[in-house]
């Protein structure tokens, strides 16, 4: 795709002179991540192993946070790893579409109900909607 194909013939008169007007129909399409199919993996006494979630976008960062049962956290809190009802949190790079595996979540109380929240930020900074899955730790 050439630079010219991204522009139409109309000028944009900005502070520094005439600039070509962008042609939105030929612009770059940015995919916003979509998460689905979250699983709680294998619950343990203090967390879980092999927790998974699937993504449609193969770049950026996958963030996760465990919140108290019925708790909540905003995307910003999940990405910061603190705030809201977050008990533990983490992140990992996303290098492909499909199933993403979090090998180990720990630091939780035994026999307690939690919820795992996920959000992905793509390489251009767009966030997915949150995905979630319940988690109950074992004895």
NUDRENSE-839755 format. One record per residue: residue number from 0; x, y, z of N, C-alpha, C in turn; residue in one letter. Coordinates in Angstrom, 3 decimals, always signed. Layout:
<atoms>
(NUM (X Y Z) (X Y Z) (X Y Z) "a");
...
</atoms>
This chain:
<atoms>
(0 (+0.850 -1.165 +0.000) (+0.000 +0.000 +0.000) (+0.899 +1.231 +0.000) "x");
(1 (+0.632 +2.140 -0.902) (+1.434 +3.361 -0.974) (+0.867 +4.433 -0.061) "x");
(2 (+1.708 +5.387 +0.254) (+1.281 +6.508 +1.071) (+0.135 +7.235 +0.386) "x");
(3 (+0.220 +7.394 -0.925) (-0.801 +8.112 -1.668) (-2.154 +7.432 -1.564) "x");
(4 (-2.192 +6.093 -1.450) (-3.475 +5.401 -1.376) (-4.170 +5.636 -0.042) "x");
(5 (-3.443 +6.110 +0.965) (-4.047 +6.412 +2.255) (-4.677 +7.799 +2.287) "x");
(6 (-4.518 +8.550 +1.222) (-4.960 +9.939 +1.193) (-5.921 +10.184 +0.039) "x");
(7 (-6.823 +11.150 +0.216) (-7.642 +11.558 -0.916) (-7.047 +12.844 -1.488) "x");
(8 (-7.745 +13.477 -2.380) (-7.181 +14.645 -3.049) (-7.367 +15.950 -2.280) "x");
(9 (-8.131 +15.945 -1.201) (-8.426 +17.194 -0.505) (-7.320 +17.620 +0.442) "x");
(10 (-7.024 +18.906 +0.525) (-5.990 +19.381 +1.444) (-6.546 +19.582 +2.849) "x");
(11 (-5.693 +19.452 +3.807) (-6.019 +19.769 +5.197) (-5.143 +20.949 +5.561) "x");
(12 (-5.739 +22.063 +5.860) (-4.973 +23.259 +6.150) (-4.724 +23.331 +7.645) "x");
(13 (-3.554 +22.927 +8.036) (-3.179 +22.927 +9.438) (-2.316 +24.117 +9.773) "x");
(14 (-1.825 +24.145 +11.000) (-1.023 +25.261 +11.480) (+0.281 +25.397 +10.713) "x");
(15 (+0.780 +24.323 +10.129) (+2.064 +24.383 +9.429) (+1.918 +24.327 +7.919) "x");
(16 (+0.723 +24.497 +7.421) (+0.548 +24.509 +5.979) (-0.406 +23.443 +5.507) "x");
(17 (-0.543 +23.286 +4.204) (-1.490 +22.316 +3.669) (-0.958 +20.887 +3.824) "x");
(18 (-1.818 +20.017 +4.311) (-1.495 +18.603 +4.430) (-2.582 +17.808 +3.718) "x");
(19 (-2.241 +16.679 +3.162) (-3.278 +15.859 +2.542) (-4.285 +15.406 +3.610) "x");
(20 (-5.536 +15.268 +3.209) (-6.581 +14.802 +4.113) (-6.558 +13.280 +4.157) "x");
(21 (-6.529 +12.686 +5.353) (-6.529 +11.223 +5.434) (-7.794 +10.639 +4.822) "x");
(22 (-7.646 +9.507 +4.194) (-8.763 +8.773 +3.610) (-9.089 +7.614 +4.544) "x");
(23 (-10.116 +7.733 +5.396) (-10.384 +6.700 +6.394) (-10.672 +5.329 +5.799) "x");
(24 (-11.221 +5.287 +4.572) (-11.555 +3.991 +3.988) (-10.304 +3.206 +3.598) "x");
(25 (-9.152 +3.853 +3.501) (-7.916 +3.159 +3.139) (-6.954 +3.088 +4.319) "x");
(26 (-7.420 +3.484 +5.500) (-6.555 +3.538 +6.674) (-6.189 +2.171 +7.211) "x");
(27 (-5.379 +2.172 +8.239) (-4.915 +0.956 +8.878) (-6.004 +0.448 +9.826) "x");
(28 (-6.285 -0.829 +9.740) (-7.271 -1.442 +10.618) (-6.538 -2.007 +11.832) "x");
(29 (-6.972 -1.616 +13.018) (-6.359 -2.082 +14.254) (-7.347 -3.014 +14.939) "x");
(30 (-6.943 -4.260 +15.135) (-7.825 -5.222 +15.782) (-7.765 -5.048 +17.293) "x");
(31 (-8.922 -4.890 +17.899) (-9.016 -4.845 +19.354) (-9.096 -6.295 +19.830) "x");
(32 (-8.290 -6.670 +20.828) (-8.318 -8.061 +21.286) (-9.686 -8.455 +21.832) "x");
(33 (-10.044 -9.713 +21.614) (-11.246 -10.292 +22.210) (-10.826 -11.563 +22.937) "x");
(34 (-11.193 -11.673 +24.199) (-10.838 -12.831 +25.017) (-12.053 -13.729 +25.204) "x");
(35 (-11.815 -15.048 +25.261) (-12.905 -15.994 +25.462) (-12.357 -17.298 +26.021) "x");
(36 (-13.260 -18.174 +26.418) (-12.893 -19.529 +26.812) (-11.974 -19.638 +28.011) "x");
(37 (-12.110 -18.751 +28.988) (-11.237 -18.798 +30.161) (-11.512 -20.058 +30.982) "x");
(38 (-10.436 -20.685 +31.486) (-10.568 -21.843 +32.365) (-9.749 -21.604 +33.630) "x");
(39 (-10.139 -22.289 +34.710) (-9.398 -22.141 +35.963) (-8.266 -23.151 +36.096) "x");
(40 (-7.959 -23.876 +35.040) (-6.845 -24.818 +35.063) (-7.047 -25.880 +36.121) "x");
(41 (-6.011 -26.105 +36.911) (-6.068 -27.069 +38.007) (-5.937 -26.319 +39.323) "x");
(42 (-7.040 -26.178 +40.063) (-6.966 -25.486 +41.347) (-6.056 -26.220 +42.336) "x");
(43 (-5.354 -25.449 +43.162) (-4.487 -25.979 +44.212) (-4.897 -25.323 +45.527) "x");
(44 (-4.232 -25.683 +46.618) (-4.568 -25.103 +47.922) (-4.287 -23.598 +47.984) "x");
(45 (-3.281 -23.130 +47.239) (-2.949 -21.700 +47.303) (-3.048 -20.996 +45.955) "x");
(46 (-3.764 -21.600 +44.976) (-3.910 -20.958 +43.678) (-4.371 -21.921 +42.606) "x");
(47 (-3.671 -21.919 +41.477) (-4.023 -22.786 +40.354) (-2.839 -22.898 +39.414) "x");
(48 (-2.821 -23.978 +38.639) (-1.818 -24.147 +37.582) (-2.536 -24.248 +36.239) "x");
(49 (-1.848 -23.854 +35.191) (-2.333 -23.972 +33.812) (-3.694 -23.322 +33.572) "x");
(50 (-3.867 -22.117 +34.083) (-5.057 -21.307 +33.816) (-4.961 -20.836 +32.368) "x");
(51 (-6.084 -20.837 +31.630) (-6.024 -20.459 +30.216) (-7.107 -19.453 +29.845) "x");
(52 (-6.841 -18.733 +28.764) (-7.808 -17.860 +28.114) (-7.378 -17.753 +26.659) "x");
(53 (-8.326 -17.598 +25.741) (-8.008 -17.491 +24.319) (-8.140 -16.052 +23.853) "x");
(54 (-7.273 -15.679 +22.900) (-7.287 -14.324 +22.354) (-7.342 -14.353 +20.833) "x");
(55 (-7.880 -13.288 +20.269) (-7.960 -13.146 +18.813) (-6.809 -12.327 +18.244) "x");
(56 (-6.014 -11.713 +19.117) (-4.912 -10.849 +18.671) (-3.607 -11.376 +19.246) "x");
(57 (-2.638 -11.606 +18.386) (-1.392 -12.247 +18.782) (-0.258 -11.305 +19.128) "x");
(58 (-0.546 -10.232 +19.836) (+0.529 -9.337 +20.286) (+0.081 -8.616 +21.541) "x");
(59 (+0.986 -7.888 +22.136) (+0.653 -7.114 +23.319) (+0.906 -7.876 +24.602) "x");
(60 (+0.123 -7.554 +25.619) (+0.310 -8.124 +26.954) (-1.023 -8.629 +27.495) "x");
(61 (-0.991 -9.826 +28.088) (-2.143 -10.379 +28.778) (-1.956 -10.123 +30.267) "x");
(62 (-2.923 -9.456 +30.869) (-2.900 -9.174 +32.298) (-3.957 -10.032 +32.972) "x");
(63 (-3.689 -10.475 +34.183) (-4.668 -11.243 +34.952) (-4.635 -10.785 +36.400) "x");
(64 (-5.772 -10.935 +37.053) (-5.866 -10.590 +38.466) (-6.882 -11.520 +39.120) "x");
(65 (-6.560 -11.969 +40.318) (-7.494 -12.754 +41.109) (-8.142 -11.800 +42.110) "x");
(66 (-9.484 -11.794 +42.103) (-10.226 -10.941 +43.024) (-11.054 -11.809 +43.961) "x");
(67 (-11.427 -11.235 +45.085) (-12.294 -11.938 +46.023) (-13.604 -12.282 +45.320) "x");
(68 (-14.269 -13.326 +45.775) (-15.527 -13.749 +45.162) (-16.522 -12.599 +45.186) "x");
(69 (-17.055 -12.258 +44.017) (-17.978 -11.127 +43.905) (-17.284 -9.793 +43.794) "x");
(70 (-15.952 -9.799 +43.820) (-15.180 -8.561 +43.736) (-15.024 -8.080 +42.306) "x");
(71 (-14.378 -6.947 +42.167) (-14.189 -6.350 +40.846) (-12.885 -5.576 +40.800) "x");
(72 (-12.453 -5.284 +39.589) (-11.296 -4.425 +39.347) (-11.447 -3.834 +37.952) "x");
(73 (-11.029 -2.607 +37.777) (-11.054 -1.976 +36.458) (-9.888 -2.502 +35.624) "x");
(74 (-9.937 -2.242 +34.331) (-8.807 -2.623 +33.474) (-7.517 -1.974 +33.967) "x");
(75 (-7.589 -0.714 +34.348) (-6.389 -0.011 +34.831) (-5.840 -0.677 +36.092) "x");
(76 (-6.714 -1.111 +36.995) (-6.263 -1.780 +38.214) (-5.658 -3.146 +37.905) "x");
(77 (-6.277 -3.884 +36.988) (-5.728 -5.185 +36.597) (-4.334 -4.987 +36.008) "x");
(78 (-4.181 -3.997 +35.135) (-2.881 -3.744 +34.500) (-1.836 -3.273 +35.513) "x");
(79 (-2.269 -2.533 +36.534) (-1.343 -2.065 +37.575) (-1.037 -3.175 +38.579) "x");
(80 (-1.928 -4.166 +38.650) (-1.732 -5.273 +39.580) (-2.156 -4.962 +40.996) "x");
(81 (-2.892 -3.874 +41.188) (-3.349 -3.520 +42.534) (-4.577 -2.626 +42.434) "x");
(82 (-5.294 -2.552 +43.556) (-6.505 -1.753 +43.601) (-7.732 -2.636 +43.497) "x");
(83 (-8.885 -2.044 +43.654) (-10.121 -2.812 +43.596) (-10.080 -3.935 +44.624) "x");
(84 (-10.534 -5.103 +44.231) (-10.560 -6.270 +45.112) (-9.465 -7.271 +44.758) "x");
(85 (-8.359 -6.804 +44.172) (-7.282 -7.686 +43.705) (-6.528 -8.283 +44.890) "x");
(86 (-6.336 -9.609 +44.816) (-5.562 -10.336 +45.817) (-4.156 -10.597 +45.282) "x");
(87 (-4.052 -11.128 +44.078) (-2.772 -11.315 +43.386) (-2.989 -11.006 +41.910) "x");
(88 (-1.917 -10.657 +41.199) (-2.037 -10.308 +39.782) (-0.720 -10.582 +39.069) "x");
(89 (-0.777 -10.588 +37.752) (+0.425 -10.790 +36.955) (+0.163 -10.455 +35.501) "x");
(90 (+1.180 -10.644 +34.669) (+1.052 -10.372 +33.236) (+2.065 -11.201 +32.478) "x");
(91 (+1.832 -11.322 +31.181) (+2.778 -12.013 +30.314) (+2.596 -11.516 +28.888) "x");
(92 (+3.655 -11.626 +28.111) (+3.613 -11.221 +26.710) (+2.739 -12.187 +25.915) "x");
(93 (+2.065 -11.655 +24.898) (+1.270 -12.460 +23.977) (+2.016 -12.487 +22.650) "x");
(94 (+2.314 -13.681 +22.151) (+3.073 -13.770 +20.899) (+2.321 -14.525 +19.811) "x");
(95 (+1.077 -14.888 +20.056) (+0.283 -15.571 +19.043) (-1.177 -15.581 +19.450) "x");
(96 (-2.056 -15.849 +18.485) (-3.480 -15.942 +18.788) (-3.785 -17.303 +19.400) "x");
(97 (-4.985 -17.441 +19.928) (-5.406 -18.714 +20.500) (-5.165 -18.767 +21.991) "x");
(98 (-5.001 -19.997 +22.495) (-4.911 -20.226 +23.933) (-3.627 -19.682 +24.530) "x");
(99 (-3.789 -18.903 +25.596) (-2.673 -18.380 +26.386) (-2.727 -19.103 +27.734) "x");
(100 (-1.597 -19.616 +28.200) (-1.558 -20.364 +29.453) (-0.770 -19.607 +30.501) "x");
(101 (-1.376 -19.461 +31.658) (-0.687 -18.908 +32.829) (-0.272 -20.121 +33.650) "x");
(102 (+1.027 -20.424 +33.695) (+1.462 -21.674 +34.313) (+1.177 -21.786 +35.808) "x");
(103 (+1.246 -20.676 +36.552) (+1.103 -20.770 +38.001) (+0.551 -19.478 +38.585) "x");
(104 (-0.496 -19.621 +39.382) (-1.017 -18.534 +40.206) (-0.936 -19.037 +41.633) "x");
(105 (-0.314 -18.261 +42.518) (-0.211 -18.684 +43.913) (-0.365 -17.492 +44.835) "x");
(106 (-0.456 -17.773 +46.141) (-0.607 -16.707 +47.118) (-2.036 -16.543 +47.612) "x");
(107 (-2.888 -17.551 +47.364) (-4.286 -17.488 +47.777) (-4.527 -18.363 +49.000) "x");
(108 (-5.683 -18.188 +49.606) (-6.067 -18.967 +50.785) (-6.735 -20.278 +50.353) "x");
(109 (-6.507 -21.383 +51.115) (-7.160 -22.654 +50.796) (-8.677 -22.574 +50.979) "x");
(110 (-9.375 -23.408 +50.235) (-10.833 -23.548 +50.317) (-11.565 -22.206 +50.279) "x");
(111 (-11.182 -21.381 +49.335) (-11.764 -20.045 +49.210) (-12.191 -19.817 +47.768) "x");
(112 (-13.309 -19.123 +47.573) (-13.798 -18.807 +46.237) (-13.252 -17.457 +45.773) "x");
(113 (-12.767 -17.445 +44.552) (-12.212 -16.243 +43.920) (-12.757 -16.143 +42.505) "x");
(114 (-12.344 -15.096 +41.812) (-12.609 -14.959 +40.385) (-11.325 -14.460 +39.739) "x");
(115 (-10.987 -15.042 +38.580) (-9.809 -14.590 +37.826) (-10.309 -13.691 +36.708) "x");
(116 (-9.787 -12.472 +36.650) (-10.127 -11.506 +35.604) (-8.962 -11.382 +34.634) "x");
(117 (-9.273 -11.269 +33.353) (-8.251 -11.142 +32.315) (-8.539 -9.898 +31.480) "x");
(118 (-7.496 -9.232 +31.014) (-7.610 -8.172 +30.025) (-6.336 -8.196 +29.189) "x");
(119 (-6.473 -7.962 +27.890) (-5.305 -7.908 +27.001) (-5.201 -6.517 +26.404) "x");
(120 (-3.993 -5.998 +26.366) (-3.705 -4.739 +25.687) (-2.871 -5.083 +24.460) "x");
(121 (-3.336 -4.671 +23.270) (-2.553 -4.988 +22.063) (-1.358 -4.048 +21.946) "x");
(122 (-0.555 -4.253 +20.923) (+0.687 -3.489 +20.772) (+0.454 -1.999 +20.523) "x");
(123 (-0.772 -1.612 +20.184) (-1.085 -0.202 +19.970) (-1.816 +0.418 +21.160) "x");
(124 (-1.992 -0.374 +22.249) (-2.579 +0.166 +23.457) (-4.074 -0.002 +23.609) "x");
(125 (-4.732 -0.742 +22.706) (-6.175 -0.975 +22.830) (-6.444 -2.146 +23.766) "x");
(126 (-7.372 -1.967 +24.703) (-7.721 -3.013 +25.663) (-8.897 -3.852 +25.187) "x");
(127 (-8.850 -5.129 +25.522) (-9.995 -6.008 +25.317) (-11.027 -5.735 +26.406) "x");
(128 (-12.204 -6.284 +26.223) (-13.152 -6.360 +27.326) (-12.627 -7.425 +28.284) "x");
(129 (-13.017 -7.356 +29.526) (-12.567 -8.342 +30.501) (-13.221 -9.696 +30.240) "x");
(130 (-12.453 -10.747 +30.500) (-12.976 -12.114 +30.552) (-12.752 -12.578 +31.982) "x");
(131 (-13.535 -13.539 +32.437) (-13.379 -14.005 +33.813) (-13.743 -15.474 +33.925) "x");
(132 (-13.282 -16.071 +35.013) (-13.616 -17.456 +35.342) (-13.557 -17.602 +36.852) "x");
(133 (-14.519 -18.332 +37.460) (-14.444 -18.560 +38.905) (-13.313 -19.532 +39.251) "x");
(134 (-12.780 -19.415 +40.450) (-11.734 -20.302 +40.951) (-12.030 -20.597 +42.408) "x");
(135 (-12.040 -21.865 +42.764) (-12.152 -22.257 +44.165) (-10.928 -23.080 +44.511) "x");
(136 (-10.135 -22.575 +45.449) (-8.922 -23.288 +45.848) (-9.294 -24.543 +46.642) "x");
(137 (-8.374 -25.487 +46.686) (-8.612 -26.764 +47.369) (-8.136 -26.708 +48.809) "x");
(138 (-8.360 -27.817 +49.522) (-7.935 -27.910 +50.922) (-6.437 -28.112 +51.021) "x");
</atoms>
